[in-house]
Amino acid sequence: MVASADDVLAALQLRREVFCAEQDVPLDLEIDDLDFHPDTCHVVGLVDGTVVAVGRLTPPEHHIAPDLVPLDLVALGSDGRPTDQTAPVADCSMSLHVGRLALRKSSRGLGLGAAMLAGCVRLAGVEWGSDTPLLLELSAQEYAIGFYERCGFTLIVLKIGRASCRERV
């Protein structure tokens, strides 16, 4: 999690570089009210004191979309990585959104994205975990679907949303 206002600013700056400058996402869609919600967790990855990776966990929803309830999804372990087990969505107590995962261009291809995502999953368990599983949802651009599947996420719905993002679970 971020430790200071400077870390939040550095995270927002990296997101602006990646999403707005590289991917042409409008700034008013990239930075939103959830960035400033008191229950939002911003996560930063540092290399030599420089922010090279960021992610965001937004406040949980205490309901699960009815179309997801019948599904069994890959269970993620306490280390944030996929296990060989599945978990029924019907057992989940709440839904949490993992998003705004971005890496500085020079830091890509080093495994930092998977490490950042695993860190976000671990943090979700620490901050909101209970005796019942959490459903972690995310939205991603279509080219990144394979990355998220390798990290244990399952594609549930593919639709064009804001800024050409695809909805995923």
CORURHU-V600560 format. One record per backbone hydrogen bond with DSSP energy under -0.5 kcal/mol. NH is the residue of the N-H (numbers start at 1). CO is the residue of the C=O. E is the energy in kcal/mol with one decimal. If there is no record, write none. Layout:
((NH CO E) (NH CO E))
//
This chain:
((2 42 -1.9) (8 4 -1.6) (9 5 -2.5) (10 6 -2.4) (11 7 -2.6) (12 8 -2.7) (13 9 -2.3) (14 10 -2.3) (15 11 -2.5) (16 12 -2.2) (17 13 -2.3) (18 14 -2.6) (19 15 -3.0) (20 15 -0.8) (20 16 -0.8) (21 16 -2.3) (22 17 -1.6) (23 18 -1.0) (24 20 -0.9) (25 19 -2.7) (29 26 -1.6) (30 26 -1.8) (31 27 -2.4) (32 30 -0.6) (35 32 -1.6) (36 33 -1.6) (37 34 -0.9) (40 37 -1.6) (41 57 -2.9) (42 40 -0.6) (43 55 -2.9) (45 53 -3.1) (47 50 -2.3) (50 47 -1.8) (52 45 -3.0) (53 45 -1.4) (54 102 -2.5) (55 43 -2.0) (56 99 -2.4) (57 41 -2.9) (58 56 -0.5) (58 97 -2.2) (61 95 -3.1) (68 65 -2.0) (69 65 -0.9) (71 68 -2.0) (73 87 -2.6) (75 85 -2.9) (77 81 -3.3) (80 77 -2.3) (83 75 -2.6) (87 73 -3.1) (89 71 -3.1) (90 69 -0.8) (91 88 -1.8) (92 89 -2.1) (93 133 -2.2) (94 133 -0.6) (95 61 -2.6) (96 135 -3.0) (97 58 -0.6) (98 96 -0.5) (98 137 -3.1) (99 56 -3.0) (102 54 -2.1) (102 100 -0.5) (104 52 -2.8) (107 104 -2.4) (108 105 -1.3) (110 107 -0.7) (115 111 -1.8) (116 112 -2.8) (117 113 -2.6) (118 114 -2.5) (119 115 -2.2) (120 116 -2.3) (121 117 -2.3) (122 118 -2.6) (123 119 -2.6) (124 120 -2.3) (125 121 -1.9) (126 122 -2.1) (127 123 -3.2) (128 124 -2.7) (129 125 -1.3) (130 132 -0.7) (135 94 -2.7) (136 134 -0.7) (137 96 -3.1) (137 135 -0.6) (138 168 -1.7) (139 98 -0.5) (140 166 -2.9) (142 164 -0.5) (144 141 -2.2) (145 142 -1.6) (148 144 -2.0) (149 145 -2.4) (150 146 -2.3) (151 147 -1.2) (152 149 -1.6) (153 148 -2.5) (159 157 -0.6) (161 165 -2.5) (164 161 -1.3) (165 162 -1.9) (166 140 -3.6) (167 159 -0.8) (168 138 -1.9) (169 154 -0.9))
//
